[in-house]
Amino acid sequence: MKENKILITYATMSGSTQEIAEFVANELTHLGQPLELRPCREVNDLKAFSGIVIGAPLYMFHLHKDAQRFLQRHQKSLADLPIAVFAGGPYGPNAAQDALEVHKNLGEELTKFTWLKPVSVQLVGGRFDPARLRFPYNLIPALKQAPASDARNWEEIRSWVHSLPTLLAHPLHQALA
Ligand SMILES: Cc1cc2nc3c(=O)[nH]c(=O)nc-3n(C[C@H](O)[C@H](O)[C@H](O)COP(=O)(O)O)c2cc1C
């Protein structure tokens, strides 16, 4: 039988998804949930886990490549595990207005993985910091000159995290484990 251990994994370019994943891990640890926290790239197999939380930010309307590869690589195991998804996306002064559109985009990206049936999908605000842009985005003047912003709402993220132990222990998935 699997122990009740959750994997919290994330893809990131500029670090904000990693920070959210660390926050999620801290909150769940306080709730007594056994877990491991690792970047998507460093996960070899999912045998030890009874549930997954993945942070998969949107870049140019697509899930970060590391998250896409994680979902492809572990498709077989993931199909039998409860999985919760969070994604940082909208940022800047229009983040709240953009959220609906971005949520739709996120849903479309996730349905490309036809076997994936997340128990929860949470859009969280994104952080933008021109100093953290990587190649090739750091070559784009409009991006380099754009103001820094952080639309992450930690209280909202915290209340989502508190719903996770129940969602990830979904009876259907327990029956399959
Ligand atoms: C070049 C670039 C493209 C982006 N494309 C999108 C996008 O298509 N949709 C979206 O909602 N957010 C987009 N974002 C916002 C990021 O998803 C957001 O800043 C997120 O917090 C970044 O996560 P990270 O710091 O973990 O890499 C983009 C950001 C950059 C810098």
The ligand as a Gaussian input file, in Angstrom:
#p B3LYP/6-31G(d) Opt

LIG

0 1
 C        7.622000      36.271000     -21.906000
 C        6.466000      35.979000     -21.017000
 C        5.327000      35.387000     -21.540000
 C        4.215000      35.134000     -20.720000
 N        3.110000      34.567000     -21.257000
 C        2.003000      34.419000     -20.483000
 C        0.789000      33.898000     -21.041000
 O        0.693000      33.531000     -22.199000
 N       -0.287000      33.806000     -20.223000
 C       -0.236000      34.214000     -18.923000
 O       -1.253000      34.142000     -18.239000
 N        0.917000      34.664000     -18.359000
 C        2.026000      34.782000     -19.108000
 N        3.181000      35.255000     -18.548000
 C        3.230000      35.512000     -17.112000
 C        3.925000      34.382000     -16.329000
 O        3.227000      33.173000     -16.469000
 C        3.959000      34.794000     -14.853000
 O        4.804000      35.900000     -14.737000
 C        4.413000      33.662000     -13.937000
 O        4.282000      34.102000     -12.595000
 C        5.854000      33.262000     -14.211000
 O        6.195000      32.154000     -13.432000
 P        7.706000      31.833000     -13.049000
 O        8.255000      33.060000     -12.331000
 O        7.636000      30.663000     -12.138000
 O        8.454000      31.538000     -14.304000
 C        4.285000      35.493000     -19.345000
 C        5.434000      36.064000     -18.826000
 C        6.518000      36.321000     -19.646000
 C        7.751000      36.949000     -19.044000

